Amino acid sequence: MITPVKIKLHQQDYLEIEWNNGKIYKYPLKFLRDESPDAGNKGETILWKHYPPPSREPDRPGKYEIEKIELVGNYAIQITWKDGHNYGIYSWDLLLKYGEYLEVRDNLHQDLEHHH
């Protein structure tokens, strides 16, 4: 099973996670918050009908800053944001998917810039 060896917060800018398969992923805090895996963020799908999430309240200060990170069992972390939001439980699986996505996204971004 792939699990984090080290989780480190860099100046309210990004979360760096080193995994036991040697991968190191950097997660921008804005990305983690916007992709927060709680129902209120994504909207609920009920019997195949999709209800949009409630309209977003205006951003409160600290929305993209982390107050604390707690381990949930040995499979996830829970992030509490400085605006008090803490429903997001980020499982290792999810964080690995996010990490791979961000890596690909960043590489594509670099490739696009090199071709100009």
Backbone as JSON Lines, residues from 0, in Angstrom:
{"i":0,"aa":"M","n":[0.84,-1.2,0.0],"ca":[0.0,0.0,0.0],"c":[0.87,1.25,0.0]}
{"i":1,"aa":"I","n":[0.49,2.21,-0.79],"ca":[1.26,3.44,-0.87],"c":[0.76,4.42,0.19]}
{"i":2,"aa":"T","n":[1.68,4.85,1.05],"ca":[1.3,5.77,2.13],"c":[2.32,6.89,2.21]}
{"i":3,"aa":"P","n":[1.94,8.01,2.8],"ca":[2.88,9.13,2.93],"c":[3.97,8.82,3.94]}
{"i":4,"aa":"V","n":[5.17,9.27,3.62],"ca":[6.28,9.17,4.57],"c":[6.39,10.5,5.3]}
{"i":5,"aa":"K","n":[6.1,11.58,4.58],"ca":[6.27,12.9,5.13],"c":[5.22,13.84,4.55]}
{"i":6,"aa":"I","n":[4.6,14.63,5.42],"ca":[3.63,15.63,4.98],"c":[4.1,16.96,5.54]}
{"i":7,"aa":"K","n":[4.29,17.91,4.65],"ca":[4.89,19.17,5.09],"c":[4.15,20.34,4.45]}
{"i":8,"aa":"L","n":[3.84,21.32,5.29],"ca":[3.15,22.51,4.8],"c":[4.18,23.6,4.53]}
{"i":9,"aa":"H","n":[4.14,24.14,3.31],"ca":[5.07,25.21,2.95],"c":[4.36,26.56,2.97]}
{"i":10,"aa":"Q","n":[4.58,27.33,4.02],"ca":[4.09,28.73,4.09],"c":[2.7,28.97,3.52]}
{"i":11,"aa":"Q","n":[1.73,28.17,3.87],"ca":[0.36,28.41,3.39],"c":[0.32,28.55,1.87]}
{"i":12,"aa":"D","n":[1.26,27.89,1.21],"ca":[1.33,27.96,-0.24],"c":[0.95,26.6,-0.83]}
{"i":13,"aa":"Y","n":[1.63,25.57,-0.39],"ca":[1.3,24.23,-0.85],"c":[1.66,23.2,0.2]}
{"i":14,"aa":"L","n":[1.07,22.04,0.06],"ca":[1.33,20.89,0.91],"c":[2.23,19.96,0.12]}
{"i":15,"aa":"E","n":[3.31,19.56,0.72],"ca":[4.21,18.62,0.03],"c":[4.09,17.27,0.72]}
{"i":16,"aa":"I","n":[3.82,16.26,-0.08],"ca":[3.7,14.91,0.47],"c":[4.69,14.0,-0.22]}
{"i":17,"aa":"E","n":[5.51,13.37,0.61],"ca":[6.45,12.37,0.09],"c":[5.87,11.01,0.37]}
{"i":18,"aa":"W","n":[5.81,10.16,-0.66],"ca":[5.18,8.84,-0.55],"c":[6.23,7.76,-0.45]}
{"i":19,"aa":"N","n":[5.81,6.6,0.05],"ca":[6.78,5.52,0.23],"c":[7.14,4.81,-1.07]}
{"i":20,"aa":"N","n":[6.61,5.31,-2.21],"ca":[7.06,4.77,-3.5],"c":[8.07,5.74,-4.13]}
{"i":21,"aa":"G","n":[8.51,6.74,-3.33],"ca":[9.53,7.65,-3.82],"c":[8.99,8.9,-4.49]}
{"i":22,"aa":"K","n":[7.68,8.94,-4.71],"ca":[7.09,10.1,-5.37],"c":[6.96,11.25,-4.36]}
{"i":23,"aa":"I","n":[7.15,12.47,-4.86],"ca":[6.88,13.65,-4.04],"c":[5.93,14.53,-4.84]}
{"i":24,"aa":"Y","n":[4.78,14.8,-4.26],"ca":[3.8,15.65,-4.93],"c":[3.61,16.94,-4.14]}
{"i":25,"aa":"K","n":[3.42,18.02,-4.86],"ca":[3.15,19.31,-4.23],"c":[1.72,19.7,-4.56]}
{"i":26,"aa":"Y","n":[0.94,19.95,-3.52],"ca":[-0.48,20.25,-3.69],"c":[-0.73,21.72,-3.33]}
{"i":27,"aa":"P","n":[-1.04,22.56,-4.32],"ca":[-1.37,23.94,-3.98],"c":[-2.59,23.96,-3.04]}
{"i":28,"aa":"L","n":[-2.54,24.78,-2.02],"ca":[-3.64,24.8,-1.05],"c":[-4.96,25.2,-1.72]}
{"i":29,"aa":"K","n":[-4.89,26.1,-2.68],"ca":[-6.11,26.53,-3.37],"c":[-6.75,25.32,-4.07]}
{"i":30,"aa":"F","n":[-5.91,24.49,-4.69],"ca":[-6.41,23.29,-5.36],"c":[-7.07,22.35,-4.34]}
{"i":31,"aa":"L","n":[-6.38,22.11,-3.23],"ca":[-6.92,21.18,-2.23],"c":[-8.26,21.69,-1.69]}
{"i":32,"aa":"R","n":[-8.35,22.98,-1.46],"ca":[-9.59,23.52,-0.92],"c":[-10.7,23.47,-1.96]}
{"i":33,"aa":"D","n":[-10.4,23.87,-3.17],"ca":[-11.44,23.88,-4.21],"c":[-11.89,22.47,-4.54]}
{"i":34,"aa":"E","n":[-11.0,21.49,-4.36],"ca":[-11.35,20.1,-4.65],"c":[-11.72,19.34,-3.39]}
{"i":35,"aa":"S","n":[-12.0,20.06,-2.33],"ca":[-12.31,19.44,-1.05],"c":[-13.4,18.37,-1.22]}
{"i":36,"aa":"P","n":[-13.14,17.16,-0.75],"ca":[-14.04,16.04,-1.09],"c":[-15.29,15.95,-0.22]}
{"i":37,"aa":"D","n":[-15.88,17.06,0.17],"ca":[-17.11,16.92,0.96],"c":[-18.33,17.18,0.08]}
{"i":38,"aa":"A","n":[-19.47,16.7,0.52],"ca":[-20.67,16.75,-0.31],"c":[-21.1,18.19,-0.61]}
{"i":39,"aa":"G","n":[-20.95,19.07,0.35],"ca":[-21.38,20.44,0.16],"c":[-20.66,21.11,-0.98]}
{"i":40,"aa":"N","n":[-19.49,20.61,-1.28],"ca":[-18.68,21.23,-2.31],"c":[-19.05,20.72,-3.7]}
{"i":41,"aa":"K","n":[-19.42,19.46,-3.78],"ca":[-19.6,18.82,-5.08],"c":[-21.06,18.75,-5.51]}
{"i":42,"aa":"G","n":[-21.98,18.96,-4.56],"ca":[-23.38,18.7,-4.9],"c":[-23.65,17.21,-4.72]}
{"i":43,"aa":"E","n":[-24.87,16.86,-4.49],"ca":[-25.19,15.46,-4.25],"c":[-25.87,14.9,-5.5]}
{"i":44,"aa":"T","n":[-25.55,13.66,-5.82],"ca":[-26.26,13.03,-6.92],"c":[-27.28,12.08,-6.3]}
{"i":45,"aa":"I","n":[-28.55,12.39,-6.48],"ca":[-29.6,11.59,-5.87],"c":[-30.42,10.95,-6.98]}
{"i":46,"aa":"L","n":[-30.45,9.62,-7.01],"ca":[-31.2,8.91,-8.05],"c":[-30.92,9.47,-9.44]}
{"i":47,"aa":"W","n":[-29.68,9.62,-9.74],"ca":[-29.21,10.06,-11.06],"c":[-29.53,11.51,-11.39]}
{"i":48,"aa":"K","n":[-30.25,12.2,-10.51],"ca":[-30.49,13.61,-10.78],"c":[-29.45,14.4,-10.01]}
{"i":49,"aa":"H","n":[-28.79,15.3,-10.7],"ca":[-27.73,16.04,-10.02],"c":[-28.26,17.36,-9.5]}
{"i":50,"aa":"Y","n":[-28.08,17.56,-8.2],"ca":[-28.45,18.85,-7.61],"c":[-27.18,19.67,-7.46]}
{"i":51,"aa":"P","n":[-27.19,20.89,-7.97],"ca":[-25.98,21.68,-7.86],"c":[-25.67,22.0,-6.4]}
{"i":52,"aa":"P","n":[-24.4,22.2,-6.08],"ca":[-24.08,22.53,-4.68],"c":[-24.7,23.89,-4.33]}
{"i":53,"aa":"P","n":[-24.91,24.12,-3.05],"ca":[-25.46,25.42,-2.66],"c":[-24.54,26.53,-3.14]}
{"i":54,"aa":"S","n":[-25.12,27.69,-3.43],"ca":[-24.28,28.76,-3.96],"c":[-23.17,29.06,-2.95]}
{"i":55,"aa":"R","n":[-22.01,29.37,-3.47],"ca":[-20.87,29.55,-2.59],"c":[-21.02,30.84,-1.79]}
{"i":56,"aa":"E","n":[-20.8,30.73,-0.49],"ca":[-20.8,31.94,0.31],"c":[-19.53,32.7,-0.04]}
{"i":57,"aa":"P","n":[-19.52,34.02,0.17],"ca":[-18.31,34.77,-0.16],"c":[-17.12,34.21,0.63]}
{"i":58,"aa":"D","n":[-15.96,34.25,0.03],"ca":[-14.78,33.71,0.69],"c":[-14.51,34.45,1.99]}
{"i":59,"aa":"R","n":[-14.31,33.69,3.04],"ca":[-13.92,34.31,4.3],"c":[-12.4,34.3,4.37]}
{"i":60,"aa":"P","n":[-11.82,35.21,5.14],"ca":[-10.35,35.22,5.24],"c":[-9.88,33.86,5.74]}
{"i":61,"aa":"G","n":[-8.78,33.39,5.2],"ca":[-8.24,32.11,5.65],"c":[-8.77,30.93,4.87]}
{"i":62,"aa":"K","n":[-9.57,31.19,3.84],"ca":[-10.14,30.08,3.09],"c":[-9.05,29.15,2.54]}
{"i":63,"aa":"Y","n":[-7.95,29.74,2.07],"ca":[-6.9,28.92,1.46],"c":[-5.69,28.76,2.39]}
{"i":64,"aa":"E","n":[-5.94,28.91,3.7],"ca":[-4.85,28.7,4.65],"c":[-5.22,27.57,5.59]}
{"i":65,"aa":"I","n":[-4.24,26.76,5.91],"ca":[-4.49,25.58,6.75],"c":[-4.25,25.9,8.21]}
{"i":66,"aa":"E","n":[-5.25,25.59,9.02],"ca":[-5.15,25.74,10.47],"c":[-4.43,24.52,11.03]}
{"i":67,"aa":"K","n":[-4.96,23.33,10.69],"ca":[-4.29,22.12,11.15],"c":[-4.62,20.93,10.26]}
{"i":68,"aa":"I","n":[-3.72,19.94,10.34],"ca":[-3.88,18.71,9.56],"c":[-3.85,17.57,10.56]}
{"i":69,"aa":"E","n":[-4.85,16.73,10.51],"ca":[-4.9,15.6,11.43],"c":[-4.98,14.29,10.66]}
{"i":70,"aa":"L","n":[-4.33,13.27,11.18],"ca":[-4.44,11.94,10.58],"c":[-5.8,11.35,10.92]}
{"i":71,"aa":"V","n":[-6.38,10.69,9.95],"ca":[-7.62,9.95,10.18],"c":[-7.27,8.49,10.0]}
{"i":72,"aa":"G","n":[-7.27,7.74,11.1],"ca":[-6.82,6.35,11.02],"c":[-5.47,6.31,10.35]}
{"i":73,"aa":"N","n":[-5.26,5.33,9.47],"ca":[-3.99,5.3,8.74],"c":[-4.26,5.36,7.25]}
{"i":74,"aa":"Y","n":[-5.35,6.07,6.89],"ca":[-5.71,6.07,5.48],"c":[-6.01,7.46,4.94]}
{"i":75,"aa":"A","n":[-6.01,8.49,5.79],"ca":[-6.43,9.8,5.31],"c":[-5.93,10.91,6.23]}
{"i":76,"aa":"I","n":[-6.04,12.14,5.73],"ca":[-5.85,13.29,6.6],"c":[-7.11,14.14,6.55]}
{"i":77,"aa":"Q","n":[-7.36,14.85,7.62],"ca":[-8.44,15.83,7.65],"c":[-7.79,17.2,7.79]}
{"i":78,"aa":"I","n":[-8.18,18.1,6.91],"ca":[-7.62,19.45,6.92],"c":[-8.65,20.41,7.5]}
{"i":79,"aa":"T","n":[-8.22,21.18,8.5],"ca":[-9.05,22.27,9.0],"c":[-8.49,23.57,8.44]}
{"i":80,"aa":"W","n":[-9.34,24.3,7.75],"ca":[-8.92,25.56,7.13],"c":[-9.15,26.7,8.09]}
{"i":81,"aa":"K","n":[-8.45,27.8,7.88],"ca":[-8.51,28.91,8.83],"c":[-9.86,29.62,8.83]}
{"i":82,"aa":"D","n":[-10.7,29.35,7.83],"ca":[-12.04,29.94,7.9],"c":[-13.01,29.02,8.62]}
{"i":83,"aa":"G","n":[-12.46,27.93,9.2],"ca":[-13.28,27.05,10.02],"c":[-13.84,25.84,9.28]}
{"i":84,"aa":"H","n":[-13.59,25.74,7.98],"ca":[-14.11,24.63,7.18],"c":[-13.25,23.39,7.45]}
{"i":85,"aa":"N","n":[-13.87,22.28,7.81],"ca":[-13.03,21.09,8.06],"c":[-13.72,19.79,7.69]}
{"i":86,"aa":"Y","n":[-14.58,19.82,6.67],"ca":[-15.27,18.57,6.34],"c":[-14.42,17.69,5.45]}
{"i":87,"aa":"G","n":[-13.4,18.24,4.85],"ca":[-12.68,17.48,3.84],"c":[-11.78,16.41,4.42]}
{"i":88,"aa":"I","n":[-12.09,15.17,4.13],"ca":[-11.2,14.06,4.5],"c":[-10.52,13.63,3.2]}
{"i":89,"aa":"Y","n":[-9.22,13.74,3.18],"ca":[-8.47,13.4,1.97],"c":[-7.79,12.05,2.18]}
{"i":90,"aa":"S","n":[-8.31,11.03,1.52],"ca":[-7.72,9.69,1.67],"c":[-6.42,9.63,0.87]}
{"i":91,"aa":"W","n":[-5.59,8.67,1.23],"ca":[-4.33,8.51,0.48],"c":[-4.61,8.29,-1.0]}
{"i":92,"aa":"D","n":[-5.64,7.47,-1.3],"ca":[-6.0,7.21,-2.7],"c":[-6.29,8.5,-3.44]}
{"i":93,"aa":"L","n":[-7.1,9.33,-2.8],"ca":[-7.5,10.58,-3.41],"c":[-6.28,11.49,-3.61]}
{"i":94,"aa":"L","n":[-5.44,11.57,-2.58],"ca":[-4.26,12.43,-2.67],"c":[-3.3,11.93,-3.74]}
{"i":95,"aa":"L","n":[-3.2,10.62,-3.89],"ca":[-2.35,10.07,-4.96],"c":[-2.91,10.45,-6.33]}
{"i":96,"aa":"K","n":[-4.23,10.33,-6.48],"ca":[-4.86,10.71,-7.76],"c":[-4.63,12.19,-8.03]}
{"i":97,"aa":"Y","n":[-4.85,13.01,-7.02],"ca":[-4.62,14.46,-7.16],"c":[-3.17,14.72,-7.56]}
{"i":98,"aa":"G","n":[-2.26,14.0,-6.88],"ca":[-0.83,14.22,-7.15],"c":[-0.48,13.88,-8.58]}
{"i":99,"aa":"E","n":[-0.99,12.76,-9.06],"ca":[-0.72,12.36,-10.45],"c":[-1.33,13.37,-11.41]}
{"i":100,"aa":"Y","n":[-2.53,13.82,-11.09],"ca":[-3.19,14.81,-11.93],"c":[-2.38,16.1,-11.99]}
{"i":101,"aa":"L","n":[-1.92,16.57,-10.82],"ca":[-1.17,17.82,-10.76],"c":[0.15,17.69,-11.5]}
{"i":102,"aa":"E","n":[0.79,16.52,-11.37],"ca":[2.06,16.29,-12.04],"c":[1.86,16.37,-13.56]}
{"i":103,"aa":"V","n":[0.82,15.7,-14.04],"ca":[0.52,15.71,-15.48],"c":[0.17,17.14,-15.92]}
{"i":104,"aa":"R","n":[-0.67,17.79,-15.12],"ca":[-1.09,19.15,-15.45],"c":[0.12,20.09,-15.53]}
{"i":105,"aa":"D","n":[1.01,19.97,-14.54],"ca":[2.19,20.85,-14.54],"c":[3.1,20.55,-15.71]}
{"i":106,"aa":"N","n":[3.25,19.26,-16.04],"ca":[4.1,18.89,-17.18],"c":[3.51,19.39,-18.49]}
{"i":107,"aa":"L","n":[2.2,19.27,-18.63],"ca":[1.54,19.76,-19.85],"c":[1.76,21.27,-19.96]}
{"i":108,"aa":"H","n":[1.64,21.91,-18.86],"ca":[1.8,23.35,-18.79],"c":[3.2,23.75,-19.27]}
{"i":109,"aa":"Q","n":[4.21,23.02,-18.77],"ca":[5.59,23.3,-19.18],"c":[5.78,23.02,-20.66]}
{"i":110,"aa":"D","n":[5.23,21.91,-21.12],"ca":[5.36,21.56,-22.54],"c":[4.77,22.66,-23.42]}
{"i":111,"aa":"L","n":[3.6,23.13,-23.03],"ca":[2.95,24.17,-23.82],"c":[3.82,25.42,-23.87]}
{"i":112,"aa":"E","n":[4.45,25.73,-22.73],"ca":[5.29,26.93,-22.7],"c":[6.54,26.76,-23.54]}
{"i":113,"aa":"H","n":[7.09,25.53,-23.58],"ca":[8.31,25.3,-24.36],"c":[8.08,25.43,-25.85]}
{"i":114,"aa":"H","n":[6.85,25.16,-26.29],"ca":[6.61,25.13,-27.73],"c":[6.4,26.5,-28.33]}
{"i":115,"aa":"H","n":[6.25,27.53,-27.48],"ca":[5.98,28.85,-28.05],"c":[7.24,29.51,-28.55]}
